[in-house]
Amino acid sequence: MILSVFPDNTLDDGSTTATKLLIVTLLLLLTLGVAPACLRRESFAPDPDVARRELILRGNLFKEPIFVERAGEGDLVAVRLFLAAGMGPNIRNERGDTPLMAAARNGYAKIVKTLLDAGADPGERDGAGQTALMRAVRAGSIDTVRVLLTKQPDLNAQSPDGSTALMYAVWRNDAAIVWTLLDGGADVNTSDRDVGTALTWAVFYNRAPVAQTLLERGADPNVRNVGYGGTPLMLAAANGYTELVRMLLVGGADPNVKDNQGRDALRWARDNKRTEEARLLIEWKTKQIVSNQ
């Protein structure tokens, strides 16, 4: 008989035969890979005790690390069960990750929405100082980014080294996420503690189309690196990025700006044997002199 799965001493909390039958039915459905309709509904909110039992039936201990792990695996049913069973959405595992961070890192937009609706804080940081938005951007999940933006997180939050979500989008060369963040209010001129602004990142990684977008959205082409005083134009000239050199000059970059050692972009180009970039800079400077006469 099916109820023999539960001996008389298995459930000693007064559960009725009907309750046992329900649990066994759920077990069979889950074993067959079929999630009952109630577990698939967005409004799923069973009794906490029932939710805990269903978690156990699915092989999940009611512990914080398991919750985070299931969120990172994309197990939406388990996430809803943990929440329904009373576990808070902002709990952390031993590494400092929350379920929201784990889901965002792997681009599980539906789980991110479920957690946010349950009260997950998008401003929390993981052990590395990263926010859920930063993780979603690094994963390249625009759907997850859009879900997070509905809760108005701090778009200009910085990691310990000063990196922002916008900089990570530039690093990924993801124009769609760059536009999404800028439209959401990301500051195009925030600077980190190493490379510079998002525009400097775009030049450093040779992301010409993204650099053009940033310039069109108000990026300062003459911003200097906090360490050595270099500008995006100097980086482009030194690395032989001809398209970027031309783009920056047209976008307002000043070829006469000098770094902390007194070197301008032309000197950077010559020191790195970038003849084409040096030629462009000389022509541009010549035009400036003529136009000023």
N, C-alpha and C positions, 0 to 999 in steps of 0.2 A: 504494500500500500504506500502511496506517495508520502503520507504523513510520517512514515517510519524514518524518513530522513532526520526528523527531529524526535529523539526519544523523549520520554516524559520529563526527564530532568534537564533537557537542553534549554528550554525557556521556562524559567521559574518566576516570571514577572506577571503571571496572570493572563498571558496571551490566550485568546480563544482559538478554537480549531480553525475558524475562518481566517484569523490573522496568520496562523501558521500556513494555511493553504495559500494565502496571498503571497507570503514570503517565498514559498517553494515555487509558486508560479513565476514570480519575478526571477528567481534563480535559474529556472529552466529557460526562460526567455533570454536572459543575459548570457547563459551558456551557449545558446544558439546564435548569439550575436544580434538579437533583436531587442532594441530598447523600447519599452512600453511607451505609448503615446504621452503619458503623463510626464515622462522624463525628457521628452523632446519639446514640450511646450515652453515658450518663453516665460510663462507665469508660474512655472513649476515651483511649488513650495509645500512639500509634504510635512507632516509632523516630524519634529526633530528626532524622536526615538525611531520612527520608521526610516528616516534618512540614514541614521547611524547603522541600522541593521542592513540596509541596502548597500551601504558602503562596505560593510564586512562581507556581504555576499559577493561583492565584486572584487574582493581581495585587498581592500584598502583599510589600513589601520587609521583610526581617527587621530592623526598626528600632523603637526604643522609641516614637516618636511614632505610628507606624502601629498598634502594639498598643493604645495608649490610644485612638486614633481608632476602631478597630474595636469596642472594648469600649463606647464611647459610642454607637455606631451599633446596638448590639444584635446583633452578628454572633457568635453563640455558637460556631459552627464555627471561625471564625478565632481566637477567644480560646483555644479548646482546642488549636489548632495551635500558636499562639505558646508556650503553656505546655509542650506536648509537645516543641517544638523547643529548649527550654532557656532561654527568656527568663523572668526572675524576675517574680513577680506584683506586686512593689513598685517597679518601674521608673517613671520619670517622663518626661513630655515637657518641652518648653522652658518651659511655663507652670507647671510644678510639679504637674501632675495625674498621678495613678496610674490604671491601668485600673479599679480599684475605684471611685475617685471619679467617673470618667467614666460608668461603668455606673449607679452610684447616682443621679447627677444626673438621669438619664433614666429611672429606674425599671425597669431591667432586672434583676429579682430573680434569674432563673436564672443570669445571668452573674455577679452578685454572689456567689451561692452557690458557683459554680465557682471564682471567684478566692479566696474565703475558704478553701475546701477545699484550695486550692493553696498557702495560706500568706500571703495578702494581709493586711496589718495594718490593721484598722479604725480604729486610733488615729492614723494618718498624717494630716497636714494639707496642704491645698493652698496655693497662693500667697496666698490671702486668709484663711488661718487656719481654713478650714472642714474639718470631718471628713466622712467618707462618710455618716455618720448624719444630719448636718445637711443634706447635699445631698439625701438620700432624703426627709427630712421636707419640705423646701422643694419637692420635686417632687410631694409628695402621694401617694407610693407606699407604702401600708401593707404590701404584701407584701415590698418591699425592706427596710423598717424591721424587720419581723419576722425576716427572714433575718439582718440585721446583729445583732439582739439575741441570736441564738443564740451569738454569739462574745463576749458580755458586754463590749461597748465601754463607755467612760466616758460615761454618759448625761448627766452634768453638765458635760462639756467645754464651754468657752466660747470663742467667737471673740474676736478682738482687742477688740471693743467690748463683750464680756461676754455676748453673746447665746448662748442654749442651744438645743438641739434642741426642747425643750418650748416655748420662746418662739416658734420658727418654726411649730410646730404650731398655736399660738394665733393667730398672724398669719394662717395659712391658714384659720382657723376649722374645723379638722379635728378634730372631737370623737373620732373613732375613734383617730387617732394620739395625741391627748392622753391618752386612756385607756390605750393601749398603752404609752406612755412612763411614765406614772405607775405602772402595774402592774409595769413593769420596774424601778422604783426611782428614777425621776427626782425630783430635789429640787424641790418645788413653790415653795420660797421663795428659791431662788438669784436674785440680783439682777445686772442688767447695769450698765453704766457710764453709761447715759443715761436710759432710760424707767423701769426698775425691775424688778419680778419678773414672772413669767408672768401673775399676776393684774392687775398694772398694765397689761401689754400688752393683756389681754382688755378692760379698761376703755377704754384708749386707742383701740382699734379697734372698740369697741362690740360685743363678742362676749358677749352676755349668757348664753347657754346654757353656753358654755365657762367663763365666770366662775363660774357656779353649780357646775360640776364641780370647779373648783379650790378653791372655798370648802369644798365637801364633803370634799375630800381634804386639808384642813389649811392652805390658803393663809392667810397673815396679812393681814387686811383693813386693818391700820393701819401697814403697812410704809411708810416714807418714802423718797422719791426721793433718791438721793445728791447730786443737784445743787442742787435748790431746796427739798427737804424736803416736797414734795407727797405726798399719799396717793391711793389709788385713788378714795376718796370725793370728794376735791376735784376730780379729773379728771372724774368722772361729773357732778358738780354744775355745773362750768364749761361742759361740753359739752351739757348738757340731756338727759342720758341718764337719764330718769326711772326706768325699770325697774331700771337698775343702781344708782341711788341707793337705792331701796327694798331691793334685794337685799343691798347692802353693809351697810345699817343692820341688817337682820334677821340678817345673817351676822356681826355683831359689830363693825362699823366704829364708831369713836368720832368723833362729829361735833365734838368739842371739841379735837381735835388741831390744832395750828397748824404752818404751814410756816415757812421760815426768815425770813419777813418778818412773822410774827405773825398771819397770816390763817388762819381756819378754813374749813371747807367752805361754811358759809353766806355768808361774805364772798366766796368764789370764785363762788358762784351769783349773788349780787347784783352783783358787778363785771361779770359777763357777761350780766346782765339775764335770768336764768333764774328766772322767777317761780314756776313749778310746783315746781322743785327747792328753791327757797328756802322755799316753803310746807311741803314735806315735812320739811325739816330743822328748821324752827321747831316743827312739831307733835311731832317726835321729841324735841327738846330739852325741850319742855314736859312730855311724858310722863315723861321722865327725872327732871325736877325734882319732879313730883308723886309718882312712885314712891319717891323718896328721902326724902320728908317723913315 
